[in-house]
Amino acid sequence: MAQLFFRQTTVKEEFQTPLSLHELHQQIREELELAFPESYWVVAEVAQVSPDRRKGHCYLTLVDKGDDPKGQMLAQARATIWSARFQMLSRYFEEKTGQPLKAGLKILFQANVRFHELYGLSLDIVNIDPNYTLGDLARQRQETLKRLETEGLLQANKEQDLVLVPQRLAVVSSATAAGYQDFIHQLQNNAFGYTFETTLFPATVQGNEAPASVNKAMTLIAKHQDSFDAIVMIRGGGSQTDLSCFDDYTIAAAIGHSPLPVLTGIGHERDESIADLVAHTRLKTPTAVANFLIDRFRSAEEHVEGLYDSIRMFSAQQLKVTDDKLERLSLKLSNLTKDYLQAGREKLEQLSRGFLMKPKAYLDMQKHLVSDLERDVKSLTKDLLHQREIQLNELSVCVEGKSQRYLHSKEHELNHLVHCVETEAKDKQKREQLLFSKRSDKLQFNTNNKLQAEKHRLNLLELSIQANDPEKLLLRGFTLTLVNGKIIKSINQVKEGDVIETKMQNGTLHSMIVNIDKDAE
């Protein structure tokens, strides 16, 4: 690093000839140009990129955080890539690294040291080595994979069980992405007529905002995990630049923590992001994801059809075996039934011979028993009816007495209520009559007062009108001046040459205006 040398002055000289700030900056610029005559290769992290779309220049803020794990800044500088060079460098850098020049990247660049009297120190970047950034990106990718493996997230989603027929799908994508439209079209127009339920959870799927947006969508899906069979993360094809956000730890961790298996279709065959490595199933494109789901549906259907054929064959075999068994059992049951019936017939014959001797004695005994029961029932019925008759008579006397006492009591209460109502009605009528009389007197008094006041006011108005009558004003010596039949109140209403009328007590004068003299204001 070259050493800076500044012109030394004595205290006396500096006091006698002070420098302006512009002169001081000029000396700094001259000394820096002498101290740093060549360009230098520098390593720094891009903190901010601000392209000037009108002029084509690119302004950067570069920082150096050293090896501090906390990321504390050790140095910061402004840098500029002028328009002509920026077009070439940015295109070359993106082709080599698959990344645009953006915040968060570490770059190795060649720059000239510049100092401007107005804008201060800055670096003019003349070249950028993309190989250094590629190595740094590879290192970041390996660190992310190692972290995911340490946290047990690299294989976590692959261990999730994907249902045989995933129909309820939570889709993480942009609603306007062509890949999403292709995915939906492929599912809806499958040749087998299978139906799928898709719910879109909108997310940004490229750029710096993508990790936070995708993570938010995955968190929302996790809250409703019982409503879905799997998660589909798609965005369609694109450059390696567009897919770089899927190497971010945030998206990979969201997939690893997902309670549902994740199917990815976010790039082409040659693009394998960290999100693909963490996901349960990685497919090339959104269309490939749709075909995978349709094929899985078809495989399940073929498997079910095979099971159906197997069950049908097995059932036919079982029915044949069962028919043979039933035939044998039927024959055995027929023989047993014949033996049982034969034994029953013999037993019935024995019982029949026994019943021929016993029925008469049994019937005589039952006849005596029924006769005794009949006498007992008649005696008990007569006694019971007599007891019930006595109880009814007693209840009748009791009810009649209570009814008379109840009616007498209610009649007395009714008379009392009638008396109270009549008394209250009379009192209320008297109060209302008294109140009406008071209000009538008050209304009559107020009406008389109002009429007198209005009569007095009318008299005053009549006197005022009579006092202002023009005829009376003329009798008092006043005159009225008119032009074209209208009373003149200001000289601004007439002009020279106008004929005016002057009305007096005993006649009218006609005059012509020759001159108008206005009073000085």
Wavefront OBJ file of the C-alpha trace (Angstrom):
o trace
v 0.000 0.000 0.000
v 1.465 3.319 -1.038
v 2.090 5.932 1.640
v 0.482 9.379 1.495
v 2.639 12.517 1.731
v 1.098 15.970 2.236
v 2.715 19.370 1.961
v 3.862 20.419 5.411
v 3.447 24.001 6.515
v 4.484 25.768 9.643
v 1.948 27.014 12.156
v 2.792 30.579 11.236
v 2.324 29.973 7.467
v -0.954 28.143 8.047
v -2.216 30.983 10.179
v -1.132 33.616 7.691
v -2.439 31.867 4.556
v -5.412 29.627 5.460
v -6.761 27.196 2.855
v -10.324 27.052 1.677
v -12.047 23.686 1.891
v -11.934 23.414 -1.903
v -8.181 24.085 -1.913
v -7.638 21.483 0.789
v -9.630 18.914 -1.208
v -7.635 19.775 -4.301
v -4.408 19.010 -2.449
v -5.888 15.744 -1.128
v -6.912 14.764 -4.678
v -3.434 15.584 -6.051
v -1.688 13.644 -3.284
v -3.999 10.628 -3.742
v -3.363 10.617 -7.481
v 0.369 10.553 -6.759
v 0.048 7.931 -4.002
v -2.330 5.617 -5.934
v -1.378 6.004 -9.598
v -2.430 2.481 -10.558
v -5.536 0.360 -10.159
v -5.856 -2.178 -7.309
v -7.588 -5.534 -6.860
v -9.892 -5.367 -3.831
v -12.219 -7.834 -2.086
v -15.422 -6.411 -0.567
v -19.069 -7.229 0.050
v -21.756 -5.403 -1.903
v -24.046 -3.638 0.583
v -26.151 -1.668 -1.900
v -26.568 -1.440 -5.687
v -28.199 1.658 -7.203
v -28.277 1.621 -11.028
v -29.017 4.921 -12.755
v -31.504 3.796 -15.417
v -31.471 7.177 -17.142
v -27.705 7.565 -17.565
v -26.746 3.885 -17.368
v -24.232 4.235 -14.509
v -24.202 1.975 -11.439
v -23.450 3.232 -7.925
v -22.433 0.746 -5.216
v -21.842 0.809 -1.487
v -19.049 -1.613 -0.509
v -18.270 -2.849 2.990
v -15.641 -4.995 4.679
v -16.828 -7.042 7.658
v -13.637 -9.065 8.067
v -13.945 -12.415 9.790
v -16.121 -11.101 12.606
v -18.999 -13.608 13.091
v -21.207 -10.749 14.275
v -20.727 -8.974 10.940
v -19.393 -5.730 12.397
v -18.239 -3.348 9.630
v -14.534 -2.543 9.469
v -14.642 -0.306 6.389
v -17.064 1.227 3.900
v -16.638 2.960 0.531
v -18.598 4.278 -2.401
v -17.892 2.879 -5.850
v -18.990 3.670 -9.394
v -19.187 1.637 -12.586
v -19.644 4.011 -15.498
v -22.323 3.224 -18.065
v -20.266 1.794 -20.947
v -18.260 -0.479 -18.644
v -21.295 -1.402 -16.533
v -23.174 -2.847 -19.530
v -20.258 -5.151 -20.309
v -19.304 -6.105 -16.728
v -22.849 -6.767 -15.504
v -23.668 -9.027 -18.475
v -20.366 -10.932 -18.152
v -20.745 -11.297 -14.362
v -24.299 -12.641 -14.666
v -23.377 -15.103 -17.430
v -20.528 -16.530 -15.350
v -22.102 -16.577 -11.877
v -25.798 -16.929 -12.702
v -26.355 -14.003 -10.323
v -26.919 -10.325 -11.019
v -24.721 -7.874 -9.216
v -26.727 -7.488 -6.007
v -26.432 -6.832 -2.289
v -24.945 -9.630 -0.196
v -22.429 -10.882 -2.798
v -18.713 -10.814 -2.207
v -16.760 -9.626 -5.248
v -13.144 -9.292 -6.331
v -12.821 -6.134 -8.382
v -10.153 -3.906 -9.926
v -10.597 -0.218 -9.153
v -8.927 3.173 -9.357
v -8.875 5.432 -6.305
v -10.610 8.744 -6.986
v -11.202 11.818 -4.865
v -13.627 14.541 -5.871
v -13.644 17.969 -4.234
v -17.438 17.854 -3.901
v -18.280 14.135 -3.500
v -15.218 12.895 -1.611
v -13.466 9.523 -1.892
v -14.797 6.855 -4.265
v -13.602 3.869 -6.280
v -13.941 3.593 -10.056
v -14.445 -0.104 -10.815
v -12.883 -1.169 -14.110
v -13.070 -4.974 -13.820
v -14.735 -7.727 -11.759
v -13.520 -11.320 -11.406
v -16.653 -13.554 -11.360
v -14.628 -16.642 -10.401
v -14.126 -15.274 -6.878
v -17.895 -14.773 -6.477
v -18.571 -18.255 -7.835
v -16.281 -19.705 -5.185
v -17.973 -17.651 -2.486
v -21.442 -18.749 -3.670
v -20.298 -22.380 -3.689
v -18.986 -21.927 -0.164
v -22.295 -20.397 0.968
v -24.186 -23.304 -0.662
v -22.037 -25.871 1.139
v -22.447 -24.011 4.442
v -26.217 -23.960 3.973
v -26.295 -27.695 3.195
v -24.090 -28.448 6.198
v -26.304 -26.360 8.477
v -29.445 -28.110 7.201
v -27.832 -31.506 7.751
v -26.713 -30.526 11.271
v -30.244 -29.406 12.122
v -31.722 -32.604 10.671
v -33.658 -30.743 7.978
v -31.928 -32.142 4.895
v -33.855 -35.451 5.005
v -36.785 -34.440 7.217
v -39.285 -33.816 4.413
v -38.245 -36.948 2.513
v -39.295 -38.966 5.575
v -42.851 -37.609 5.308
v -45.387 -40.136 3.982
v -46.921 -39.066 0.680
v -50.474 -40.374 0.455
v -51.251 -42.834 -2.301
v -53.504 -40.358 -4.124
v -52.658 -36.720 -3.233
v -55.710 -34.752 -4.404
v -55.847 -31.787 -1.986
v -52.868 -29.657 -3.010
v -51.520 -26.449 -1.443
v -49.686 -24.602 -4.226
v -46.915 -22.105 -3.418
v -46.376 -19.955 -6.504
v -47.127 -16.641 -8.122
v -50.625 -16.367 -9.594
v -49.200 -14.719 -12.705
v -46.392 -17.217 -13.256
v -46.637 -19.135 -16.538
v -45.527 -22.277 -14.721
v -48.531 -22.074 -12.381
v -50.919 -21.740 -15.335
v -49.268 -24.738 -17.054
v -49.567 -26.787 -13.857
v -53.303 -26.028 -13.426
v -54.012 -26.637 -17.136
v -52.220 -30.000 -17.053
v -54.169 -31.147 -13.980
v -57.572 -29.983 -15.248
v -57.147 -31.454 -18.722
v -55.724 -34.867 -17.850
v -56.795 -37.700 -20.144
v -58.295 -39.780 -17.310
v -60.743 -37.205 -15.926
v -59.129 -37.143 -12.467
v -60.086 -34.199 -10.247
v -57.742 -32.292 -7.951
v -58.417 -29.616 -5.338
v -55.789 -26.862 -5.612
v -55.463 -23.895 -3.241
v -53.002 -21.169 -4.242
v -50.912 -19.531 -1.512
v -49.451 -16.569 -3.457
v -45.730 -15.947 -2.999
v -42.918 -14.132 -4.739
v -40.765 -16.825 -6.373
v -37.787 -14.809 -7.530
v -35.671 -11.949 -6.233
v -34.595 -10.941 -2.728
v -38.178 -10.886 -1.411
v -38.787 -14.547 -2.337
v -37.406 -16.269 0.838
v -39.579 -14.263 3.242
v -42.627 -14.537 0.954
v -42.310 -18.324 0.503
v -41.697 -18.830 4.231
v -44.869 -16.842 5.021
v -46.906 -19.029 2.642
v -45.456 -22.243 4.135
v -46.282 -21.037 7.672
v -49.876 -20.350 6.643
v -50.198 -23.813 5.070
v -48.871 -25.449 8.255
v -51.762 -23.864 10.201
v -54.245 -25.630 7.875
v -52.288 -28.848 7.313
v -55.349 -31.061 7.896
v -56.945 -29.605 4.751
v -54.171 -30.776 2.393
v -52.370 -33.929 1.281
v -49.196 -32.294 -0.066
v -47.525 -28.979 -0.925
v -46.527 -28.122 -4.501
v -43.822 -25.442 -4.908
v -43.558 -24.308 -8.547
v -42.421 -21.326 -10.601
v -41.547 -22.512 -14.092
v -38.283 -22.371 -15.976
v -35.880 -19.460 -15.832
v -32.250 -18.521 -15.709
v -30.000 -19.581 -12.887
v -30.322 -15.986 -11.680
v -34.073 -16.290 -11.211
v -33.660 -19.557 -9.299
v -30.930 -18.375 -6.911
v -33.454 -17.513 -4.181
v -34.230 -21.240 -3.832
v -30.695 -21.764 -2.490
v -31.603 -19.590 0.494
v -31.605 -21.243 3.931
v -35.002 -19.725 4.817
v -36.871 -21.574 2.037
v -34.966 -24.823 2.646
v -35.674 -24.665 6.403
v -39.373 -23.989 5.723
v -39.517 -27.137 3.583
v -37.626 -29.126 6.218
v -40.037 -28.038 8.966
v -43.121 -28.599 6.808
v -45.645 -31.097 8.265
v -46.609 -32.124 4.706
v -44.493 -33.613 1.883
v -43.289 -30.975 -0.589
v -43.083 -31.500 -4.368
v -40.886 -29.008 -6.234
v -40.937 -27.989 -9.869
v -38.932 -24.787 -9.915
v -36.379 -25.182 -12.717
v -35.042 -27.185 -15.607
v -33.227 -30.481 -15.457
v -29.783 -28.900 -15.085
v -30.889 -26.605 -12.228
v -30.877 -28.333 -8.828
v -31.438 -25.884 -6.002
v -31.088 -26.549 -2.286
v -34.894 -26.464 -2.087
v -34.942 -29.419 -4.530
v -32.475 -31.337 -2.344
v -34.559 -30.805 0.799
v -37.964 -31.496 -0.770
v -39.712 -34.869 -0.607
v -39.805 -35.170 -4.423
v -37.933 -33.041 -6.923
v -39.309 -32.730 -10.462
v -38.069 -30.730 -13.433
v -40.947 -28.370 -14.185
v -44.506 -27.547 -13.023
v -45.828 -29.666 -15.885
v -43.656 -32.568 -14.683
v -45.177 -32.175 -11.175
v -48.682 -32.340 -12.673
v -47.751 -35.434 -14.706
v -46.239 -37.048 -11.584
v -49.512 -36.538 -9.681
v -51.582 -37.841 -12.612
v -49.286 -40.873 -13.006
v -49.513 -41.535 -9.274
v -53.298 -41.354 -9.544
v -53.201 -43.734 -12.526
v -50.872 -46.159 -10.723
v -53.205 -46.157 -7.717
v -56.169 -46.795 -10.001
v -54.371 -49.678 -11.743
v -53.379 -51.078 -8.364
v -56.995 -50.869 -7.183
v -58.183 -52.506 -10.402
v -55.645 -55.326 -9.857
v -56.877 -55.736 -6.296
v -60.450 -55.809 -7.589
v -59.613 -58.584 -10.062
v -57.792 -60.529 -7.336
v -60.719 -60.117 -4.946
v -63.171 -61.214 -7.644
v -61.141 -64.372 -8.433
v -60.669 -65.150 -4.757
v -64.395 -64.569 -4.120
v -65.317 -66.948 -6.959
v -63.007 -69.604 -5.495
v -64.421 -69.052 -2.012
v -67.979 -69.246 -3.343
v -67.175 -72.582 -5.056
v -65.658 -73.965 -1.865
v -68.589 -72.595 0.158
v -71.129 -74.125 -2.241
v -69.504 -77.551 -1.830
v -69.436 -77.129 1.919
v -73.078 -76.023 2.004
v -74.096 -78.990 -0.082
v -72.411 -81.342 2.360
v -73.941 -79.528 5.315
v -77.357 -79.586 3.641
v -77.162 -83.329 3.174
v -76.025 -83.813 6.759
v -78.766 -81.489 8.048
v -81.367 -83.359 6.001
v -80.355 -86.686 7.555
v -80.302 -85.195 11.065
v -83.724 -83.628 10.486
v -85.193 -86.931 9.395
v -83.811 -88.649 12.482
v -85.092 -85.850 14.725
v -88.556 -85.939 13.166
v -88.738 -89.694 13.568
v -87.836 -89.397 17.230
v -90.434 -86.617 17.624
v -93.152 -88.701 16.078
v -92.464 -91.560 18.463
v -92.522 -89.208 21.436
v -95.800 -87.614 20.282
v -97.413 -91.026 19.991
v -96.440 -91.800 23.583
v -97.791 -88.443 24.810
v -100.974 -88.863 22.809
v -101.703 -92.175 24.472
v -101.113 -90.538 27.875
v -103.416 -87.572 27.096
v -106.332 -89.866 26.241
v -106.563 -90.846 29.927
v -105.840 -87.502 31.663
v -107.988 -84.773 29.920
v -111.335 -85.554 31.618
v -109.963 -85.512 35.195
v -108.017 -82.354 34.360
v -111.068 -80.593 32.963
v -113.217 -81.421 36.047
v -110.594 -80.050 38.328
v -110.300 -76.825 36.275
v -114.109 -76.437 36.290
v -114.274 -76.502 40.136
v -111.369 -74.067 40.285
v -113.062 -71.599 37.917
v -116.306 -71.782 39.904
v -114.516 -70.910 43.154
v -112.689 -68.024 41.501
v -115.982 -66.682 40.111
v -117.593 -66.577 43.571
v -114.549 -64.833 45.050
v -114.489 -62.232 42.264
v -118.196 -61.375 42.694
v -117.829 -60.950 46.469
v -114.735 -58.772 46.171
v -116.299 -56.648 43.426
v -119.417 -55.944 45.519
v -117.373 -54.870 48.546
v -115.112 -52.667 46.419
v -118.055 -50.918 44.736
v -119.655 -50.185 48.132
v -116.417 -48.634 49.436
v -116.067 -46.480 46.317
v -119.672 -45.264 46.643
v -119.062 -44.124 50.258
v -115.860 -42.312 49.238
v -117.629 -40.523 46.343
v -120.437 -39.306 48.641
v -117.915 -37.914 51.112
v -115.948 -36.203 48.324
v -119.146 -34.709 46.878
v -120.107 -33.120 50.237
v -116.563 -31.802 50.714
v -116.346 -30.327 47.183
v -119.759 -28.612 47.498
v -118.786 -26.925 50.787
v -115.434 -25.746 49.488
v -117.025 -24.442 46.281
v -119.579 -22.333 48.177
v -116.896 -20.873 50.465
v -114.663 -20.098 47.437
v -117.502 -18.416 45.516
v -118.495 -16.309 48.569
v -114.892 -15.208 49.015
v -114.502 -14.236 45.349
v -117.858 -12.382 45.380
v -116.696 -10.294 48.360
v -113.378 -9.529 46.612
v -115.220 -8.525 43.428
v -117.525 -6.108 45.301
v -114.517 -4.550 46.996
v -112.728 -4.106 43.662
v -115.850 -2.512 42.081
v -116.094 -0.038 44.952
v -112.385 0.816 44.653
v -112.642 1.313 40.884
v -115.715 3.566 41.197
v -114.043 5.676 43.914
v -110.833 5.996 41.928
v -112.749 6.907 38.751
v -114.729 9.642 40.530
v -111.555 11.102 42.092
v -109.738 11.080 38.757
v -112.757 12.728 37.043
v -112.776 15.514 39.627
v -109.005 16.060 39.220
v -109.318 16.166 35.436
v -112.242 18.637 35.619
v -110.275 20.897 37.968
v -107.178 20.709 35.741
v -109.273 21.445 32.628
v -110.838 24.476 34.332
v -107.399 25.836 35.291
v -105.993 25.299 31.805
v -109.089 26.875 30.195
v -108.726 30.017 32.334
v -105.020 30.208 31.617
v -105.594 29.791 27.856
v -108.260 32.509 27.840
v -106.003 34.878 29.774
v -103.005 34.238 27.483
v -105.200 34.635 24.390
v -106.486 38.032 25.565
v -102.956 39.205 26.331
v -101.708 38.026 22.922
v -104.592 39.738 21.103
v -104.009 43.031 22.955
v -100.274 42.902 22.195
v -100.876 42.221 18.484
v -103.526 44.983 18.328
v -101.088 47.445 19.854
v -98.350 46.387 17.388
v -100.746 46.834 14.441
v -101.646 50.331 15.640
v -97.969 51.240 15.810
v -97.395 49.881 12.289
v -100.388 51.841 10.989
v -99.046 55.055 12.537
v -95.601 54.371 11.056
v -97.071 53.749 7.581
v -99.162 56.921 7.795
v -96.137 58.944 8.920
v -94.121 57.705 5.902
v -96.918 58.276 3.362
v -95.353 60.165 0.354
v -98.345 62.541 0.177
v -97.791 63.638 3.774
v -94.043 64.003 3.129
v -94.845 66.338 0.236
v -97.170 68.402 2.499
v -94.251 68.780 4.912
v -92.105 70.355 2.181
v -90.208 67.316 0.924
v -89.906 66.534 -2.805
v -89.525 63.296 -4.803
v -87.162 63.093 -7.791
v -87.782 60.407 -10.424
v -86.230 59.373 -13.706
v -88.134 57.009 -15.989
v -90.703 56.555 -13.194
v -88.104 55.383 -10.605
v -87.094 57.351 -7.475
v -83.501 58.638 -7.607
v -81.447 57.901 -4.493
v -77.937 58.550 -5.926
v -76.507 60.768 -8.681
v -74.961 57.604 -10.131
v -78.462 56.660 -11.356
v -78.597 59.624 -13.865
v -76.424 61.168 -16.560
v -76.284 64.465 -18.418
v -79.200 64.930 -20.791
v -81.668 62.841 -18.739
v -85.136 64.378 -18.083
v -86.143 64.104 -14.442
v -89.467 64.675 -12.612
v -89.642 66.585 -9.336
v -92.910 66.040 -7.431
v -93.979 68.742 -4.954
v -97.086 69.423 -2.841
v -98.967 71.322 -5.528
v -97.470 69.958 -8.812
v -94.629 68.334 -10.806
v -91.539 69.895 -12.421
v -89.756 68.418 -15.497
v -86.055 69.255 -15.763
v -83.073 68.266 -17.934
v -79.701 67.487 -16.353
v -77.072 69.863 -17.691
v -74.253 69.225 -15.254
v -73.518 66.737 -12.423
v -71.353 67.856 -9.490
v -70.261 64.997 -7.250
v -69.266 65.606 -3.654
v -65.596 64.931 -2.905
v -65.194 61.733 -0.948
l 1 2 3 4 5 6 7 8 9 10 11 12 13 14 15 16 17 18 19 20 21 22 23 24 25 26 27 28 29 30 31 32 33 34 35 36 37 38 39 40 41 42 43 44 45 46 47 48 49 50 51 52 53 54 55 56 57 58 59 60 61 62 63 64 65 66 67 68 69 70 71 72 73 74 75 76 77 78 79 80 81 82 83 84 85 86 87 88 89 90 91 92 93 94 95 96 97 98 99 100 101 102 103 104 105 106 107 108 109 110 111 112 113 114 115 116 117 118 119 120 121 122 123 124 125 126 127 128 129 130 131 132 133 134 135 136 137 138 139 140 141 142 143 144 145 146 147 148 149 150 151 152 153 154 155 156 157 158 159 160 161 162 163 164 165 166 167 168 169 170 171 172 173 174 175 176 177 178 179 180 181 182 183 184 185 186 187 188 189 190 191 192 193 194 195 196 197 198 199 200 201 202 203 204 205 206 207 208 209 210 211 212 213 214 215 216 217 218 219 220 221 222 223 224 225 226 227 228 229 230 231 232 233 234 235 236 237 238 239 240 241 242 243 244 245 246 247 248 249 250 251 252 253 254 255 256 257 258 259 260 261 262 263 264 265 266 267 268 269 270 271 272 273 274 275 276 277 278 279 280 281 282 283 284 285 286 287 288 289 290 291 292 293 294 295 296 297 298 299 300 301 302 303 304 305 306 307 308 309 310 311 312 313 314 315 316 317 318 319 320 321 322 323 324 325 326 327 328 329 330 331 332 333 334 335 336 337 338 339 340 341 342 343 344 345 346 347 348 349 350 351 352 353 354 355 356 357 358 359 360 361 362 363 364 365 366 367 368 369 370 371 372 373 374 375 376 377 378 379 380 381 382 383 384 385 386 387 388 389 390 391 392 393 394 395 396 397 398 399 400 401 402 403 404 405 406 407 408 409 410 411 412 413 414 415 416 417 418 419 420 421 422 423 424 425 426 427 428 429 430 431 432 433 434 435 436 437 438 439 440 441 442 443 444 445 446 447 448 449 450 451 452 453 454 455 456 457 458 459 460 461 462 463 464 465 466 467 468 469 470 471 472 473 474 475 476 477 478 479 480 481 482 483 484 485 486 487 488 489 490 491 492 493 494 495 496 497 498 499 500 501 502 503 504 505 506 507 508 509 510 511 512 513 514 515 516 517 518 519 520 521
